[in-house]
Amino acid sequence: MDKKSKIFLGVFFLLIFASIGATYYRIMVKRDYVIEAQIIKFSDGWLV
């Protein structure tokens, strides 16, 4: 494998891992804020 192929594969896998990390952040980290906002909304008296 020549040098250009190694660089291409390195960038390709780096982009894949960055995409997985961004998706994990969106689903697992930001989801907690949505749940917290729903609890606040229900505590305003909508659910009671």
Phi and psi restraints in degrees (range 20) as a CNS / XPLOR table:
assign (resid 1 and name C) (resid 2 and name N)
       (resid 2 and name CA) (resid 2 and name C) 1.0 -85.3 20.0 2
assign (resid 2 and name N) (resid 2 and name CA)
       (resid 2 and name C) (resid 3 and name N) 1.0 178.2 20.0 2
assign (resid 2 and name C) (resid 3 and name N)
       (resid 3 and name CA) (resid 3 and name C) 1.0 -66.6 20.0 2
assign (resid 3 and name N) (resid 3 and name CA)
       (resid 3 and name C) (resid 4 and name N) 1.0 -38.2 20.0 2
assign (resid 3 and name C) (resid 4 and name N)
       (resid 4 and name CA) (resid 4 and name C) 1.0 -65.3 20.0 2
assign (resid 4 and name N) (resid 4 and name CA)
       (resid 4 and name C) (resid 5 and name N) 1.0 -36.9 20.0 2
assign (resid 4 and name C) (resid 5 and name N)
       (resid 5 and name CA) (resid 5 and name C) 1.0 -66.9 20.0 2
assign (resid 5 and name N) (resid 5 and name CA)
       (resid 5 and name C) (resid 6 and name N) 1.0 -38.9 20.0 2
assign (resid 5 and name C) (resid 6 and name N)
       (resid 6 and name CA) (resid 6 and name C) 1.0 -65.0 20.0 2
assign (resid 6 and name N) (resid 6 and name CA)
       (resid 6 and name C) (resid 7 and name N) 1.0 -41.1 20.0 2
assign (resid 6 and name C) (resid 7 and name N)
       (resid 7 and name CA) (resid 7 and name C) 1.0 -64.9 20.0 2
assign (resid 7 and name N) (resid 7 and name CA)
       (resid 7 and name C) (resid 8 and name N) 1.0 -43.4 20.0 2
assign (resid 7 and name C) (resid 8 and name N)
       (resid 8 and name CA) (resid 8 and name C) 1.0 -61.2 20.0 2
assign (resid 8 and name N) (resid 8 and name CA)
       (resid 8 and name C) (resid 9 and name N) 1.0 -46.5 20.0 2
assign (resid 8 and name C) (resid 9 and name N)
       (resid 9 and name CA) (resid 9 and name C) 1.0 -64.9 20.0 2
assign (resid 9 and name N) (resid 9 and name CA)
       (resid 9 and name C) (resid 10 and name N) 1.0 -38.0 20.0 2
assign (resid 9 and name C) (resid 10 and name N)
       (resid 10 and name CA) (resid 10 and name C) 1.0 -62.4 20.0 2
assign (resid 10 and name N) (resid 10 and name CA)
       (resid 10 and name C) (resid 11 and name N) 1.0 -45.2 20.0 2
assign (resid 10 and name C) (resid 11 and name N)
       (resid 11 and name CA) (resid 11 and name C) 1.0 -67.6 20.0 2
assign (resid 11 and name N) (resid 11 and name CA)
       (resid 11 and name C) (resid 12 and name N) 1.0 -39.6 20.0 2
assign (resid 11 and name C) (resid 12 and name N)
       (resid 12 and name CA) (resid 12 and name C) 1.0 -60.6 20.0 2
assign (resid 12 and name N) (resid 12 and name CA)
       (resid 12 and name C) (resid 13 and name N) 1.0 -49.0 20.0 2
assign (resid 12 and name C) (resid 13 and name N)
       (resid 13 and name CA) (resid 13 and name C) 1.0 -69.7 20.0 2
assign (resid 13 and name N) (resid 13 and name CA)
       (resid 13 and name C) (resid 14 and name N) 1.0 -31.9 20.0 2
assign (resid 13 and name C) (resid 14 and name N)
       (resid 14 and name CA) (resid 14 and name C) 1.0 -63.4 20.0 2
assign (resid 14 and name N) (resid 14 and name CA)
       (resid 14 and name C) (resid 15 and name N) 1.0 -41.3 20.0 2
assign (resid 14 and name C) (resid 15 and name N)
       (resid 15 and name CA) (resid 15 and name C) 1.0 -66.9 20.0 2
assign (resid 15 and name N) (resid 15 and name CA)
       (resid 15 and name C) (resid 16 and name N) 1.0 -36.9 20.0 2
assign (resid 15 and name C) (resid 16 and name N)
       (resid 16 and name CA) (resid 16 and name C) 1.0 -64.3 20.0 2
assign (resid 16 and name N) (resid 16 and name CA)
       (resid 16 and name C) (resid 17 and name N) 1.0 -46.1 20.0 2
assign (resid 16 and name C) (resid 17 and name N)
       (resid 17 and name CA) (resid 17 and name C) 1.0 -66.2 20.0 2
assign (resid 17 and name N) (resid 17 and name CA)
       (resid 17 and name C) (resid 18 and name N) 1.0 -35.1 20.0 2
assign (resid 17 and name C) (resid 18 and name N)
       (resid 18 and name CA) (resid 18 and name C) 1.0 -65.8 20.0 2
assign (resid 18 and name N) (resid 18 and name CA)
       (resid 18 and name C) (resid 19 and name N) 1.0 -38.7 20.0 2
assign (resid 18 and name C) (resid 19 and name N)
       (resid 19 and name CA) (resid 19 and name C) 1.0 -66.3 20.0 2
assign (resid 19 and name N) (resid 19 and name CA)
       (resid 19 and name C) (resid 20 and name N) 1.0 -41.8 20.0 2
assign (resid 19 and name C) (resid 20 and name N)
       (resid 20 and name CA) (resid 20 and name C) 1.0 -63.6 20.0 2
assign (resid 20 and name N) (resid 20 and name CA)
       (resid 20 and name C) (resid 21 and name N) 1.0 -42.9 20.0 2
assign (resid 20 and name C) (resid 21 and name N)
       (resid 21 and name CA) (resid 21 and name C) 1.0 -63.9 20.0 2
assign (resid 21 and name N) (resid 21 and name CA)
       (resid 21 and name C) (resid 22 and name N) 1.0 -41.2 20.0 2
assign (resid 21 and name C) (resid 22 and name N)
       (resid 22 and name CA) (resid 22 and name C) 1.0 -65.9 20.0 2
assign (resid 22 and name N) (resid 22 and name CA)
       (resid 22 and name C) (resid 23 and name N) 1.0 -38.9 20.0 2
assign (resid 22 and name C) (resid 23 and name N)
       (resid 23 and name CA) (resid 23 and name C) 1.0 -66.7 20.0 2
assign (resid 23 and name N) (resid 23 and name CA)
       (resid 23 and name C) (resid 24 and name N) 1.0 -41.8 20.0 2
assign (resid 23 and name C) (resid 24 and name N)
       (resid 24 and name CA) (resid 24 and name C) 1.0 -59.9 20.0 2
assign (resid 24 and name N) (resid 24 and name CA)
       (resid 24 and name C) (resid 25 and name N) 1.0 -44.5 20.0 2
assign (resid 24 and name C) (resid 25 and name N)
       (resid 25 and name CA) (resid 25 and name C) 1.0 -62.2 20.0 2
assign (resid 25 and name N) (resid 25 and name CA)
       (resid 25 and name C) (resid 26 and name N) 1.0 -44.2 20.0 2
assign (resid 25 and name C) (resid 26 and name N)
       (resid 26 and name CA) (resid 26 and name C) 1.0 -63.3 20.0 2
assign (resid 26 and name N) (resid 26 and name CA)
       (resid 26 and name C) (resid 27 and name N) 1.0 -43.2 20.0 2
assign (resid 26 and name C) (resid 27 and name N)
       (resid 27 and name CA) (resid 27 and name C) 1.0 -82.1 20.0 2
assign (resid 27 and name N) (resid 27 and name CA)
       (resid 27 and name C) (resid 28 and name N) 1.0 -47.2 20.0 2
assign (resid 27 and name C) (resid 28 and name N)
       (resid 28 and name CA) (resid 28 and name C) 1.0 -87.3 20.0 2
assign (resid 28 and name N) (resid 28 and name CA)
       (resid 28 and name C) (resid 29 and name N) 1.0 -37.1 20.0 2
assign (resid 28 and name C) (resid 29 and name N)
       (resid 29 and name CA) (resid 29 and name C) 1.0 -89.4 20.0 2
assign (resid 29 and name N) (resid 29 and name CA)
       (resid 29 and name C) (resid 30 and name N) 1.0 -50.1 20.0 2
assign (resid 29 and name C) (resid 30 and name N)
       (resid 30 and name CA) (resid 30 and name C) 1.0 -73.9 20.0 2
assign (resid 30 and name N) (resid 30 and name CA)
       (resid 30 and name C) (resid 31 and name N) 1.0 -20.2 20.0 2
assign (resid 30 and name C) (resid 31 and name N)
       (resid 31 and name CA) (resid 31 and name C) 1.0 -63.9 20.0 2
assign (resid 31 and name N) (resid 31 and name CA)
       (resid 31 and name C) (resid 32 and name N) 1.0 -33.1 20.0 2
assign (resid 31 and name C) (resid 32 and name N)
       (resid 32 and name CA) (resid 32 and name C) 1.0 -61.0 20.0 2
assign (resid 32 and name N) (resid 32 and name CA)
       (resid 32 and name C) (resid 33 and name N) 1.0 -34.8 20.0 2
assign (resid 32 and name C) (resid 33 and name N)
       (resid 33 and name CA) (resid 33 and name C) 1.0 -69.0 20.0 2
assign (resid 33 and name N) (resid 33 and name CA)
       (resid 33 and name C) (resid 34 and name N) 1.0 -35.1 20.0 2
assign (resid 33 and name C) (resid 34 and name N)
       (resid 34 and name CA) (resid 34 and name C) 1.0 -66.8 20.0 2
assign (resid 34 and name N) (resid 34 and name CA)
       (resid 34 and name C) (resid 35 and name N) 1.0 -43.8 20.0 2
assign (resid 34 and name C) (resid 35 and name N)
       (resid 35 and name CA) (resid 35 and name C) 1.0 -63.5 20.0 2
assign (resid 35 and name N) (resid 35 and name CA)
       (resid 35 and name C) (resid 36 and name N) 1.0 -41.1 20.0 2
assign (resid 35 and name C) (resid 36 and name N)
       (resid 36 and name CA) (resid 36 and name C) 1.0 -64.0 20.0 2
assign (resid 36 and name N) (resid 36 and name CA)
       (resid 36 and name C) (resid 37 and name N) 1.0 -39.4 20.0 2
assign (resid 36 and name C) (resid 37 and name N)
       (resid 37 and name CA) (resid 37 and name C) 1.0 -66.7 20.0 2
assign (resid 37 and name N) (resid 37 and name CA)
       (resid 37 and name C) (resid 38 and name N) 1.0 -36.5 20.0 2
assign (resid 37 and name C) (resid 38 and name N)
       (resid 38 and name CA) (resid 38 and name C) 1.0 -67.5 20.0 2
assign (resid 38 and name N) (resid 38 and name CA)
       (resid 38 and name C) (resid 39 and name N) 1.0 -38.3 20.0 2
assign (resid 38 and name C) (resid 39 and name N)
       (resid 39 and name CA) (resid 39 and name C) 1.0 -64.3 20.0 2
assign (resid 39 and name N) (resid 39 and name CA)
       (resid 39 and name C) (resid 40 and name N) 1.0 -41.9 20.0 2
assign (resid 39 and name C) (resid 40 and name N)
       (resid 40 and name CA) (resid 40 and name C) 1.0 -63.8 20.0 2
assign (resid 40 and name N) (resid 40 and name CA)
       (resid 40 and name C) (resid 41 and name N) 1.0 -41.4 20.0 2
assign (resid 40 and name C) (resid 41 and name N)
       (resid 41 and name CA) (resid 41 and name C) 1.0 -62.9 20.0 2
assign (resid 41 and name N) (resid 41 and name CA)
       (resid 41 and name C) (resid 42 and name N) 1.0 -42.8 20.0 2
assign (resid 41 and name C) (resid 42 and name N)
       (resid 42 and name CA) (resid 42 and name C) 1.0 -70.5 20.0 2
assign (resid 42 and name N) (resid 42 and name CA)
       (resid 42 and name C) (resid 43 and name N) 1.0 -29.1 20.0 2
assign (resid 42 and name C) (resid 43 and name N)
       (resid 43 and name CA) (resid 43 and name C) 1.0 -76.5 20.0 2
assign (resid 43 and name N) (resid 43 and name CA)
       (resid 43 and name C) (resid 44 and name N) 1.0 -9.0 20.0 2
assign (resid 43 and name C) (resid 44 and name N)
       (resid 44 and name CA) (resid 44 and name C) 1.0 -75.7 20.0 2
assign (resid 44 and name N) (resid 44 and name CA)
       (resid 44 and name C) (resid 45 and name N) 1.0 -5.1 20.0 2
assign (resid 44 and name C) (resid 45 and name N)
       (resid 45 and name CA) (resid 45 and name C) 1.0 112.2 20.0 2
assign (resid 45 and name N) (resid 45 and name CA)
       (resid 45 and name C) (resid 46 and name N) 1.0 3.0 20.0 2
assign (resid 45 and name C) (resid 46 and name N)
       (resid 46 and name CA) (resid 46 and name C) 1.0 -71.4 20.0 2
assign (resid 46 and name N) (resid 46 and name CA)
       (resid 46 and name C) (resid 47 and name N) 1.0 -35.2 20.0 2
assign (resid 46 and name C) (resid 47 and name N)
       (resid 47 and name CA) (resid 47 and name C) 1.0 -85.2 20.0 2
assign (resid 47 and name N) (resid 47 and name CA)
       (resid 47 and name C) (resid 48 and name N) 1.0 -28.4 20.0 2
